[in-house]
Amino acid sequence: MTDLTIVIPVHNESGNIGRLVEEINSALISGPAYEIIVVDDGSIDGSAEEALRAGNHVRVLRHAKRTGKSRALVTGFQAAKGQWIATLDGDGQNDPTDIARLWPRIHSSQSVLFAGVRKRRNDGFVKLLTSKFANFIRKRMLNDNCRDTACGFKVLPSEAAKNLPYFDNMHRFLPALLRRAGLQVIEVSVEDRPRLAGVSKYGFFDRAAVAFLDTVGVFWLIRRHSDPVSVVEMNSAGN
């Protein structure tokens, strides 16, 4: 039985993804039974091949063209065999040792999203500014009380991940969507490391200009949610 699936969406992260896979294998050598799913979202720099060469427990799922981080995460979620799913960004800024450190707490929990909050951020000025702007809009409208929803470090039950509604940019609203599904959200402090290779794949438009419309959509989705009802199938005798 697989305890944990680590899902890593990747787009042109050669120089980062191989090192990250090696770090995961080192961090979890005496931890849970795990697998690593790298979802190559249309890379053209050999990221998929680098991931496969890096070590054990690796599965690579490749998109024929770039479809975005949310679609890459959903691809990984649906293919996951673990009871829990952890998400890490492919640039190596999330530290896999945080998974090992938190695993005893995660393993003993149920119906919980563990959402990373970065102790300090190693982002450029534009990326930091647009993230703060998007967070301000989201918190005001959704009241999800999440301090760092943009952090790529998340751990959640596999069943909850597989039942998430899909839409573009869904990954930015995981705390709000999982609260909607009845999960508790627990924030955990995690490391944020400098990117060692490549450049960020997201700019001002990706992070801020669409934030308002996305948030309006999630606001509507949450307001339209209703709890499932108990259903009993009756037999011919009326029982």
PEZIPE-V759754 format. One line per field, one symbol per residue. phi: phi as a letter, one per 20 degrees, with the letter a starting at -180 (. if undefined). psi: psi as a letter, one per 40 degrees, with the letter a starting at -180 (. if undefined). burial: I if it has 16 or more other C-alpha atoms within 10 Angstrom, else O. A space follows every 10 residues. Layout:
phi=???
psi=???
burial=???
This chain:
phi=.efbdddcfc cldgndffff gffffffdgd dffbcddede emfcdngfff ffffremddd ddefbfcoff ffffgfgfef dffccddcff enffefffff feggfffedb lcdedfcffb dddfffffff ffffffffff eelelefbff ffebcbfggf ffdffebgmg ffcggffffg eneeddecfc fcdffebmcf ecdfffedfe fffgfgffgf fffefcffdf cceeefene
psi=hhdhhhhhhh hgfheddddd dddddddedf bihiihhhhh gfieeedddd ddedaiehhh hhhdiheidd ddddddddei eidihihiie eedihddddd dedddddeii fhhhhihhdi hfiidddddd dddddddddd defefhdgde hehihiiddd deeihhihed defddddddd eeiihhhhhi ihiihdiaii ehadddddde dddddddddd dddeiiiiih hhhiadee.
burial=OOIIIIIIII IIIIIIIIII IIIIIOIIOO IOOIIIIIII IIIOOOIIOI IIOIIOOIII IIIOOOOIII IIIIIIIOOI IIIIIIIIII IIIIIIIIII OOIOOIOOOO IIIIIIIIOO OOIOOOIOOI IIOIIOIIIO OIOIOIIIII IIIIIIIIII IIOOOOOOII IIIIIIIIII IOIOIOIOOI IIIOIOOOOO OOOOOOIIOO IOOIIOOIIO OOOOOOOOOO OOOOOOOOO
